[in-house]
Amino acid sequence: MPLKDPVKRREYQKLNVRRWVANNRDKARAYNTEWKRKWRADNPERNRGIKKKSWHLHGEENRAKHKARHKRDMADPVKAARKREYGRKWKEANPEKAKASIANWNKNNHERVKLYGKRYSAYRRHRVGTFTHDQWYARVAFYGWCCAYCLIGLTEKTLTIDHIIPIIKGGTNWASNLAPACRKCNVRKNRNRLLPVWIRK
């Protein structure tokens, strides 16, 4: 016999739903996934607004999760190949969006663009060794954000990459052969001068 009190009836119905979900987790998960998919398809604008609001509220947390997931996926050869193929197809289908996205990333990651340019230059010249963004900034921190030669303080704008043993003299492109330098010292050292000779002068 149904309960006459509406409050008690709602509580009874909620209790039954909880019991059913506890005993049928797979069915409940499948139903929930399908319901959300249909709702997103029927309400694209509201779904976009909710996602945008959630992203702004939990921006740092979401970025950390995306980075961790991307790192895990790229460690798996199958998932990495799938992601690269998806990215290639998306670029072919959306050339203008891809171009705008790359330009925006380059604008917001100026220092990384400079480092990637150095690495690509080394690759073209068949230099031995390579380094990452984190390795380079670890070297800068090791020198205390000062020029390795004149000891002047450096900033992102005045920082330049110097090879302690120049590439032309047999130096490598490994992080251990890198040192931060101000532009004046980097130009003064010149690629033909080995470090001990230049310091004595």
N, C-alpha and C positions, 0 to 999 in steps of 0.2 A: 504494500500500500504506500503510495507516494506521500512524502512529508508535506504537511500543509504550510508549515512555516517556511517562507522563501529563503531566509538566511540559512537555516539548517539544511534545506534542500541543496543550496549551492555548496555548502561545506561537504555534504555527503557525495555530491557529484565530483568535486575536486579530489576527495579521498579515493573514489573509484578510479578516476583517471590516473592518479599516482600509482595505484596498485597495478593497473593494466600496463603502464609504462615500465614499472619495475620488472614485470613478468614477460614483457615483449620489447626488449630494448632495441633489437635490430629492426623490427617493424616500425617502432616509434621514430627511430633515427631516419629510416627511409622516408616515412611520411613527412617528417619535419623538413628534410632536404628538398623533397618534391614541392611542398607547400611554399617554401622560401623561393625556390626557382620560379614558380608560377607567379608569386607576388612581385618579384623583381621584374619579370617580363611584362606584367600588367601595369606596373607603376615605375617606369624608368626614371622620371624626373624626381620623384620622392626618394627613390633608392640612391640616386646620385647626390641629392642633398644630405641624406643621412650619412653616406660614406664620407662626404667632404667635411661635415661637422665632426664626425668621429676621428678623422685624420688630424684635424686641427687640435682636438682635445687631447689626443694621444700620439702626437707627431713623433716625438723622440722614441717612444716605445715601439711604434709601428716601424720606424726606420731601422731600429736595431733588429726587430724580428725579420724584416725583409732581407737585411744584410746577412743574418745568420742562415736563413733559408737558402739564399743565393749561394752562400759559401758551401753549404751541404750539398746542394744540387750540382755545383761545379766540380765537387770532389768525386761525384758518381759519373763515370764516362757515358753511360746511357742517357742520363738526365741532361748532362752537359751538351751532348750532341743534339738532343731534342730541343733544348732551349736555343741553341745556335741556329738550328733549322727554322724554328718558329720566328726568331728575330730576322733571319734573312728573308723569309716570305713576307713578313710584315713590312720590311723596308721596301721591298719590290712593290707591294700593294699600296703603300703610303709614302711615296718619295718626298713630298713636301713636308709632311709631319716629321719624318725621320731627319730631314735637313734642319728643320727648326729645333728639334730636340737636341741634336748634336751641337748646334750653335749655342743654345741655352746652357748646355752642360759645359762647353768650353768657356763661356763667359763667367760661370760660377765656380770654375775649378782652374783658375789661371796657372797656379803653381804646378798642378798635376800635368797640365798641358805642356809646360816647359820641360818637366822631367821626361814625359813620354817622347818629346821631340829629341832630347838628348839620347835616350835609349834607341830611338829609331835611327838617329845619325850614326850611333855606334854600330848598329846592325848593318847599315849600308856600307860602312867602311871596314866591316869584318873585324871589329875589335873583339878582344877576348873578355868575356864576363858581362854581367848585367847587374842591375840593382833595382830595388823597388822604392816606392814613395816612402814607406816607413823606414827602410834602411837608410835612405838619404837623410831624413830628419833626425834619425838616431845619431848620425855622424855630426849633424849641426848641433844637436844638444850636447854631444861629447865635447865639442869645442866651446860650449857655453854661448852659442849664438854670437861668436866673435870671429873676426877674420883670423885665419890661421897664421898670417904673416905680420900684419900691423896691429892686430889685437883690437881693432875698432869694433864697436857694437854693430850688429847687423839686424836688418828687418827683412820682411818678405820682399820689399821692393829693391833693397840693396844687395840681397844675397845672390851669389853666383856659384856655380859648381866648378871646382878646379881639380884637375888630375895631378896628384903629387908628383908622380913620375909621368911625364907627358906621353900620350899615346905614340907620338912619332919616335920616342926614345925607347919604346918597348913596354910602356905602362899598360895596365889592364883597365877594364871598365868595372871591376868589382868595387863594392862599397868601401873596402879597406883602402883603396887607392884614391878615395875622394876626400876633399877638404873644402870647407866653406871659405870663400874669399870675397872681399869687396871688389868692385869692378876695377878700381885703380890698380890693385895688386895683381889681379888676374891678367890685366893687359900688360902690366910691367914685367911679370914673370916670363911671358911669351912661351910659346910651345917648344922652342928649341933649347930652352935652358932647363937643366936639371935643378932640382930644389937646393942641394948644398951649394952649388956654384952661385945661384941667384941670391941666397941668403948672405954669403960672404961679400957679394958686391953691394 
